[in-house]
Amino acid sequence: MEINAGTDLAGFDYTKSNFLYVFDTPPMLSLCPNHVETLLSGKTSFDHIYDYAKNENPDLFFIFEDYINYENKNNLNFICLNSFFINDVRTFVDNQHIFEKPRLTTKTIDKNFLFLSNKIRPHRALTSCWIKNFANDLNFNYTSLSIPPYMLEELLLNNSFELDTTKALEPNFLFTDTCTFDNNDNFVDYGYVSGNSAGDPNFNNFLNIRALYDNTALSLITESIFYEKSFQLSEKTLHAYLSGHMVIWPAGWECARAVKDLGFDVFDDILDHSYQYIDNPVNRTLQALELNKNVIFDKSLQQKFYNDNIERFQHNIDLCFSIDTLIDNSLKINDPLLLQKFINTCSNPSKTLINEYREKFNFPKNNI
């Protein structure tokens, strides 16, 4: 049974499995081929899942690959594993012969920020439009697609925030000799530095555009999720931290909290991440930028903060190569009693999803 956005979950037959893995991406599928009877599409509404778990089936476990922190989450059987992010971390850990862990030194910040946007998503369109309206005179690095005005007009309908929707960053494709478009006309860059391919397009793309990160200490990261109250951490944030950047996440729901729980420094003594709790996703996107104008607009402020806190930026780089710590912290995000309950009730306790998760990334089974 394939469950999509409009599927009535009450009709789901879970008699052969007591948990449901949410999101069908390869990293986690490889962990649990013997356990998952049914998958939820990534297009399924989180509110739909939440209501079902709360009202219809309180005994079924839901395994998420990203960060879910609904109120009273631990009273429900929601287990969050940052598998997507940790899988990308593993690529860097395994390819240090190609990309050696950086040791930061002083650098000259002559760009206000970096904004990379390939596939068109609502918050990327809003961020692009905001930059063009308010920050176009700044010096920054970016890639961008053309933004259809109707998308912005629909997003800003009945919204008090005033933006000229005719303005957005002009298309800017870097390394066009290695760029392609997918079937949906989304910009896909599969270029890589010759001789340094690790077989992973995200890793190779990072090698290809590393220079864009070198002259700034701030990234505007638009992770994939916009509408839902969840946060999926990906290679976008990883690449920023590997480059010694602070990060602002337009539209990210509880983004800074999720990243901080993993052990990263989110620099909340200079960045205002209160936007992460705003219910409306349009406002959450634009307030991420508005609340941090003082940092975005002031390269001197960024330069001083970077120089005074290099060891904190280095901490984030070191953590990007500490996969054991990241896995441990990822598990700690969850209620330990809930994890133990999952192990105790799993149909095959000797080979649980949690233990397979640890085995996948060569981390010893302890504490759980």
KOLDO-707609 format. One record per residue (C-alpha): residue number from 1; chain; z, x, y. Coordinates in pm, whole numbers, padded with zeros to 5 digits, always signed. Layout:
N
(rec NUM,A,(Z,X,Y)) ...
//
This chain:
368
(rec 1,A,(+00000,+00000,+00000)) (rec 2,A,(-00106,+00151,+00330)) (rec 3,A,(+00114,+00049,+00620)) (rec 4,A,(-00038,+00043,+00965)) (rec 5,A,(+00072,-00070,+01308)) (rec 6,A,(+00046,-00442,+01239)) (rec 7,A,(+00175,-00442,+00880)) (rec 8,A,(+00464,-00670,+00789)) (rec 9,A,(+00716,-00422,+00651)) (rec 10,A,(+00910,-00700,+00484)) (rec 11,A,(+00631,-00707,+00227)) (rec 12,A,(+00681,-00343,+00129)) (rec 13,A,(+00775,-00293,-00237)) (rec 14,A,(+01014,+00000,-00246)) (rec 15,A,(+01155,-00057,-00596)) (rec 16,A,(+01020,+00277,-00719)) (rec 17,A,(+01145,+00484,-00427)) (rec 18,A,(+01449,+00468,-00205)) (rec 19,A,(+01296,+00647,+00090)) (rec 20,A,(+00989,+00625,+00302)) (rec 21,A,(+00833,+00929,+00469)) (rec 22,A,(+00710,+00844,+00819)) (rec 23,A,(+00390,+01028,+00930)) (rec 24,A,(+00135,+01156,+00685)) (rec 25,A,(+00078,+01512,+00805)) (rec 26,A,(+00015,+01795,+00557)) (rec 27,A,(+00322,+02014,+00622)) (rec 28,A,(+00567,+01755,+00494)) (rec 29,A,(+00339,+01604,+00230)) (rec 30,A,(+00347,+01938,+00053)) (rec 31,A,(+00725,+01912,+00033)) (rec 32,A,(+00759,+01583,-00145)) (rec 33,A,(+00460,+01493,-00364)) (rec 34,A,(+00684,+01357,-00639)) (rec 35,A,(+00898,+01140,-00418)) (rec 36,A,(+00686,+00954,-00168)) (rec 37,A,(+00550,+00627,-00298)) (rec 38,A,(+00425,+00498,+00036)) (rec 39,A,(+00341,+00653,+00372)) (rec 40,A,(+00367,+00508,+00717)) (rec 41,A,(+00076,+00573,+00948)) (rec 42,A,(+00150,+00764,+01267)) (rec 43,A,(+00026,+00458,+01454)) (rec 44,A,(+00313,+00244,+01325)) (rec 45,A,(+00543,+00120,+01599)) (rec 46,A,(+00882,+00293,+01601)) (rec 47,A,(+01036,-00030,+01725)) (rec 48,A,(+00885,-00205,+01424)) (rec 49,A,(+01037,+00053,+01189)) (rec 50,A,(+01370,+00037,+01370)) (rec 51,A,(+01389,-00342,+01351)) (rec 52,A,(+01296,-00336,+00985)) (rec 53,A,(+01554,-00071,+00900)) (rec 54,A,(+01823,-00252,+01095)) (rec 55,A,(+01755,-00611,+00993)) (rec 56,A,(+01562,-00614,+00668)) (rec 57,A,(+01651,-00316,+00456)) (rec 58,A,(+01957,-00111,+00550)) (rec 59,A,(+01949,+00081,+00218)) (rec 60,A,(+01606,+00240,+00257)) (rec 61,A,(+01592,+00597,+00392)) (rec 62,A,(+01332,+00681,+00657)) (rec 63,A,(+01228,+01046,+00678)) (rec 64,A,(+01075,+01149,+01011)) (rec 65,A,(+00900,+01475,+01089)) (rec 66,A,(+00998,+01451,+01453)) (rec 67,A,(+01306,+01374,+01658)) (rec 68,A,(+01437,+01017,+01658)) (rec 69,A,(+01756,+00938,+01844)) (rec 70,A,(+01791,+00564,+01874)) (rec 71,A,(+02133,+00438,+01971)) (rec 72,A,(+02346,+00418,+01657)) (rec 73,A,(+02081,+00612,+01466)) (rec 74,A,(+02340,+00745,+01226)) (rec 75,A,(+02435,+00391,+01128)) (rec 76,A,(+02081,+00364,+00994)) (rec 77,A,(+01923,+00579,+00727)) (rec 78,A,(+01703,+00782,+00964)) (rec 79,A,(+01669,+01149,+00872)) (rec 80,A,(+01483,+01377,+01113)) (rec 81,A,(+01319,+01703,+01004)) (rec 82,A,(+01121,+01911,+01253)) (rec 83,A,(+00870,+02004,+00986)) (rec 84,A,(+00563,+02008,+01209)) (rec 85,A,(+00721,+02259,+01446)) (rec 86,A,(+00877,+02473,+01173)) (rec 87,A,(+00546,+02491,+00991)) (rec 88,A,(+00392,+02642,+01306)) (rec 89,A,(+00685,+02882,+01335)) (rec 90,A,(+00618,+02995,+00979)) (rec 91,A,(+00264,+03093,+01079)) (rec 92,A,(+00398,+03335,+01339)) (rec 93,A,(+00667,+03470,+01106)) (rec 94,A,(+00403,+03540,+00840)) (rec 95,A,(+00155,+03701,+01080)) (rec 96,A,(+00364,+03952,+01272)) (rec 97,A,(+00109,+04215,+01174)) (rec 98,A,(-00128,+04026,+01408)) (rec 99,A,(+00117,+03902,+01671)) (rec 100,A,(+00431,+04113,+01698)) (rec 101,A,(+00742,+03950,+01840)) (rec 102,A,(+00732,+04009,+02217)) (rec 103,A,(+01000,+04207,+02401)) (rec 104,A,(+01009,+04078,+02757)) (rec 105,A,(+01002,+04298,+03063)) (rec 106,A,(+00964,+04209,+03427)) (rec 107,A,(+00637,+04043,+03526)) (rec 108,A,(+00477,+03926,+03847)) (rec 109,A,(+00459,+03549,+03876)) (rec 110,A,(+00151,+03465,+04080)) (rec 111,A,(+00072,+03127,+03920)) (rec 112,A,(+00297,+02827,+03977)) (rec 113,A,(+00248,+02684,+03629)) (rec 114,A,(+00027,+02647,+03324)) (rec 115,A,(-00110,+02309,+03212)) (rec 116,A,(-00323,+02292,+02898)) (rec 117,A,(-00482,+01960,+02808)) (rec 118,A,(-00742,+01898,+02541)) (rec 119,A,(-00733,+01549,+02384)) (rec 120,A,(-00705,+01278,+02646)) (rec 121,A,(-00371,+01100,+02625)) (rec 122,A,(-00206,+00876,+02887)) (rec 123,A,(+00057,+01126,+03002)) (rec 124,A,(-00202,+01403,+03023)) (rec 125,A,(-00416,+01181,+03243)) (rec 126,A,(-00114,+01104,+03463)) (rec 127,A,(-00012,+01470,+03486)) (rec 128,A,(-00365,+01575,+03573)) (rec 129,A,(-00381,+01307,+03842)) (rec 130,A,(-00040,+01403,+03983)) (rec 131,A,(-00144,+01768,+04007)) (rec 132,A,(-00463,+01674,+04191)) (rec 133,A,(-00273,+01444,+04429)) (rec 134,A,(+00025,+01662,+04510)) (rec 135,A,(-00016,+02014,+04377)) (rec 136,A,(-00386,+02090,+04401)) (rec 137,A,(-00328,+02359,+04666)) (rec 138,A,(-00103,+02555,+04432)) (rec 139,A,(-00220,+02845,+04223)) (rec 140,A,(-00212,+02753,+03855)) (rec 141,A,(-00388,+02799,+03522)) (rec 142,A,(-00522,+02498,+03335)) (rec 143,A,(-00772,+02353,+03095)) (rec 144,A,(-00865,+01989,+03127)) (rec 145,A,(-01105,+01713,+03031)) (rec 146,A,(-01251,+01461,+03271)) (rec 147,A,(-01017,+01163,+03309)) (rec 148,A,(-01169,+00813,+03321)) (rec 149,A,(-01033,+00636,+03633)) (rec 150,A,(-00982,+00307,+03448)) (rec 151,A,(-00722,+00475,+03226)) (rec 152,A,(-00515,+00573,+03527)) (rec 153,A,(-00560,+00235,+03694)) (rec 154,A,(-00434,+00054,+03385)) (rec 155,A,(-00137,+00288,+03348)) (rec 156,A,(-00034,+00246,+03710)) (rec 157,A,(-00080,-00130,+03716)) (rec 158,A,(+00243,-00296,+03837)) (rec 159,A,(+00392,+00047,+03893)) (rec 160,A,(+00539,+00142,+04228)) (rec 161,A,(+00427,+00504,+04209)) (rec 162,A,(+00129,+00562,+04437)) (rec 163,A,(-00146,+00789,+04308)) (rec 164,A,(-00508,+00813,+04409)) (rec 165,A,(-00661,+00739,+04070)) (rec 166,A,(-00996,+00876,+04176)) (rec 167,A,(-00841,+01222,+04175)) (rec 168,A,(-00783,+01424,+03861)) (rec 169,A,(-00836,+01785,+03764)) (rec 170,A,(-01202,+01864,+03721)) (rec 171,A,(-01305,+01951,+03365)) (rec 172,A,(-01226,+02313,+03300)) (rec 173,A,(-01324,+02451,+02959)) (rec 174,A,(-01225,+02805,+02881)) (rec 175,A,(-01406,+03018,+02623)) (rec 176,A,(-01690,+02767,+02606)) (rec 177,A,(-01880,+02977,+02356)) (rec 178,A,(-01615,+02895,+02096)) (rec 179,A,(-01545,+02533,+02193)) (rec 180,A,(-01658,+02221,+02013)) (rec 181,A,(-01607,+01846,+02039)) (rec 182,A,(-01483,+01624,+01762)) (rec 183,A,(-01625,+01282,+01677)) (rec 184,A,(-01422,+01118,+01952)) (rec 185,A,(-01548,+01360,+02218)) (rec 186,A,(-01210,+01533,+02226)) (rec 187,A,(-01218,+01894,+02332)) (rec 188,A,(-01134,+02120,+02039)) (rec 189,A,(-01113,+02496,+02076)) (rec 190,A,(-01139,+02673,+01742)) (rec 191,A,(-01208,+03011,+01893)) (rec 192,A,(-01010,+03316,+01792)) (rec 193,A,(-00988,+03684,+01869)) (rec 194,A,(-01232,+03855,+01637)) (rec 195,A,(-01058,+04013,+01340)) (rec 196,A,(-00724,+03847,+01412)) (rec 197,A,(-00771,+03510,+01244)) (rec 198,A,(-00471,+03379,+01052)) (rec 199,A,(-00661,+03079,+00920)) (rec 200,A,(-00466,+02846,+01150)) (rec 201,A,(-00653,+02710,+01455)) (rec 202,A,(-00334,+02670,+01662)) (rec 203,A,(-00236,+03031,+01600)) (rec 204,A,(-00587,+03155,+01667)) (rec 205,A,(-00620,+02951,+01986)) (rec 206,A,(-00298,+03101,+02117)) (rec 207,A,(-00431,+03452,+02059)) (rec 208,A,(-00748,+03356,+02241)) (rec 209,A,(-00579,+03229,+02558)) (rec 210,A,(-00264,+03442,+02572)) (rec 211,A,(-00365,+03585,+02909)) (rec 212,A,(-00318,+03240,+03066)) (rec 213,A,(+00055,+03262,+02996)) (rec 214,A,(+00111,+03609,+03135)) (rec 215,A,(+00128,+03547,+03509)) (rec 216,A,(+00356,+03242,+03517)) (rec 217,A,(+00695,+03144,+03378)) (rec 218,A,(+00651,+02766,+03374)) (rec 219,A,(+00455,+02537,+03141)) (rec 220,A,(+00391,+02164,+03177)) (rec 221,A,(+00379,+02057,+02813)) (rec 222,A,(+00247,+01714,+02720)) (rec 223,A,(+00338,+01674,+02356)) (rec 224,A,(+00152,+01405,+02166)) (rec 225,A,(+00386,+01105,+02192)) (rec 226,A,(+00383,+00886,+02502)) (rec 227,A,(+00492,+00527,+02438)) (rec 228,A,(+00750,+00570,+02162)) (rec 229,A,(+01111,+00665,+02213)) (rec 230,A,(+01084,+00976,+02001)) (rec 231,A,(+00980,+01335,+02048)) (rec 232,A,(+00744,+01541,+01834)) (rec 233,A,(+00782,+01912,+01884)) (rec 234,A,(+00465,+02111,+01821)) (rec 235,A,(+00289,+02442,+01870)) (rec 236,A,(+00250,+02360,+02242)) (rec 237,A,(+00618,+02414,+02312)) (rec 238,A,(+00633,+02702,+02065)) (rec 239,A,(+00355,+02889,+02246)) (rec 240,A,(+00525,+02842,+02582)) (rec 241,A,(+00856,+02977,+02457)) (rec 242,A,(+00685,+03268,+02281)) (rec 243,A,(+00539,+03356,+02622)) (rec 244,A,(+00871,+03357,+02806)) (rec 245,A,(+00826,+03023,+02983)) (rec 246,A,(+01045,+02743,+03105)) (rec 247,A,(+00910,+02404,+02999)) (rec 248,A,(+00886,+02061,+03160)) (rec 249,A,(+00779,+01785,+02920)) (rec 250,A,(+00609,+01497,+03108)) (rec 251,A,(+00670,+01174,+02911)) (rec 252,A,(+00895,+01346,+02656)) (rec 253,A,(+01167,+01106,+02538)) (rec 254,A,(+01492,+01302,+02495)) (rec 255,A,(+01272,+01611,+02473)) (rec 256,A,(+01513,+01860,+02626)) (rec 257,A,(+01795,+01723,+02413)) (rec 258,A,(+01590,+01763,+02095)) (rec 259,A,(+01483,+02118,+02182)) (rec 260,A,(+01834,+02215,+02288)) (rec 261,A,(+01971,+02081,+01957)) (rec 262,A,(+01740,+02327,+01781)) (rec 263,A,(+01910,+02609,+01970)) (rec 264,A,(+01664,+02675,+02252)) (rec 265,A,(+01760,+02729,+02614)) (rec 266,A,(+01600,+02448,+02815)) (rec 267,A,(+01707,+02605,+03146)) (rec 268,A,(+01876,+02289,+03265)) (rec 269,A,(+02055,+02482,+03536)) (rec 270,A,(+01726,+02506,+03726)) (rec 271,A,(+01518,+02224,+03569)) (rec 272,A,(+01613,+01858,+03595)) (rec 273,A,(+01551,+01695,+03259)) (rec 274,A,(+01707,+01358,+03345)) (rec 275,A,(+01356,+01209,+03326)) (rec 276,A,(+01389,+01222,+02946)) (rec 277,A,(+01606,+00908,+02947)) (rec 278,A,(+01374,+00687,+03156)) (rec 279,A,(+01258,+00386,+02953)) (rec 280,A,(+00918,+00334,+03118)) (rec 281,A,(+00680,+00605,+02986)) (rec 282,A,(+00472,+00612,+03306)) (rec 283,A,(+00781,+00671,+03516)) (rec 284,A,(+00913,+00916,+03260)) (rec 285,A,(+00592,+01117,+03297)) (rec 286,A,(+00576,+01119,+03675)) (rec 287,A,(+00948,+01170,+03732)) (rec 288,A,(+00938,+01481,+03514)) (rec 289,A,(+00711,+01627,+03781)) (rec 290,A,(+00875,+01472,+04086)) (rec 291,A,(+01227,+01576,+03992)) (rec 292,A,(+01114,+01936,+03947)) (rec 293,A,(+00891,+01977,+04250)) (rec 294,A,(+01122,+02241,+04391)) (rec 295,A,(+01057,+02466,+04092)) (rec 296,A,(+00690,+02379,+04044)) (rec 297,A,(+00609,+02452,+04409)) (rec 298,A,(+00818,+02768,+04454)) (rec 299,A,(+00693,+03082,+04281)) (rec 300,A,(+00959,+03292,+04453)) (rec 301,A,(+01231,+03075,+04303)) (rec 302,A,(+01071,+03110,+03961)) (rec 303,A,(+01039,+03487,+04004)) (rec 304,A,(+01404,+03534,+04093)) (rec 305,A,(+01524,+03309,+03814)) (rec 306,A,(+01307,+03490,+03561)) (rec 307,A,(+01423,+03834,+03674)) (rec 308,A,(+01787,+03727,+03665)) (rec 309,A,(+01765,+03561,+03323)) (rec 310,A,(+01523,+03765,+03112)) (rec 311,A,(+01774,+03774,+02826)) (rec 312,A,(+01771,+03392,+02810)) (rec 313,A,(+01392,+03386,+02788)) (rec 314,A,(+01415,+03654,+02518)) (rec 315,A,(+01665,+03440,+02327)) (rec 316,A,(+01401,+03167,+02295)) (rec 317,A,(+01144,+03418,+02169)) (rec 318,A,(+01389,+03552,+01912)) (rec 319,A,(+01465,+03198,+01794)) (rec 320,A,(+01092,+03133,+01748)) (rec 321,A,(+01104,+03398,+01475)) (rec 322,A,(+01435,+03286,+01323)) (rec 323,A,(+01314,+03023,+01083)) (rec 324,A,(+01641,+03008,+00890)) (rec 325,A,(+01835,+02921,+01205)) (rec 326,A,(+01579,+02659,+01308)) (rec 327,A,(+01593,+02488,+00969)) (rec 328,A,(+01972,+02490,+00972)) (rec 329,A,(+01979,+02348,+01326)) (rec 330,A,(+01717,+02090,+01231)) (rec 331,A,(+01937,+01963,+00950)) (rec 332,A,(+02244,+01965,+01176)) (rec 333,A,(+02073,+01718,+01410)) (rec 334,A,(+02139,+01465,+01136)) (rec 335,A,(+02471,+01322,+01028)) (rec 336,A,(+02587,+01545,+00735)) (rec 337,A,(+02733,+01241,+00560)) (rec 338,A,(+02396,+01072,+00581)) (rec 339,A,(+02222,+01378,+00435)) (rec 340,A,(+02472,+01386,+00151)) (rec 341,A,(+02425,+01013,+00097)) (rec 342,A,(+02051,+01070,+00069)) (rec 343,A,(+02099,+01347,-00189)) (rec 344,A,(+02346,+01139,-00388)) (rec 345,A,(+02120,+00835,-00403)) (rec 346,A,(+01789,+01016,-00451)) (rec 347,A,(+01614,+00923,-00776)) (rec 348,A,(+01596,+01292,-00869)) (rec 349,A,(+01909,+01460,-00728)) (rec 350,A,(+01820,+01800,-00876)) (rec 351,A,(+01507,+01823,-00663)) (rec 352,A,(+01563,+01637,-00339)) (rec 353,A,(+01345,+01632,-00033)) (rec 354,A,(+01609,+01829,+00159)) (rec 355,A,(+01617,+02106,-00098)) (rec 356,A,(+01238,+02115,-00115)) (rec 357,A,(+01238,+02142,+00262)) (rec 358,A,(+01452,+02452,+00235)) (rec 359,A,(+01243,+02595,-00051)) (rec 360,A,(+00922,+02545,+00145)) (rec 361,A,(+01043,+02781,+00416)) (rec 362,A,(+01230,+03025,+00192)) (rec 363,A,(+01572,+02926,+00317)) (rec 364,A,(+01863,+02927,+00068)) (rec 365,A,(+02023,+02600,-00039)) (rec 366,A,(+02369,+02606,+00108)) (rec 367,A,(+02603,+02382,+00303)) (rec 368,A,(+02429,+02072,+00165)) 
//
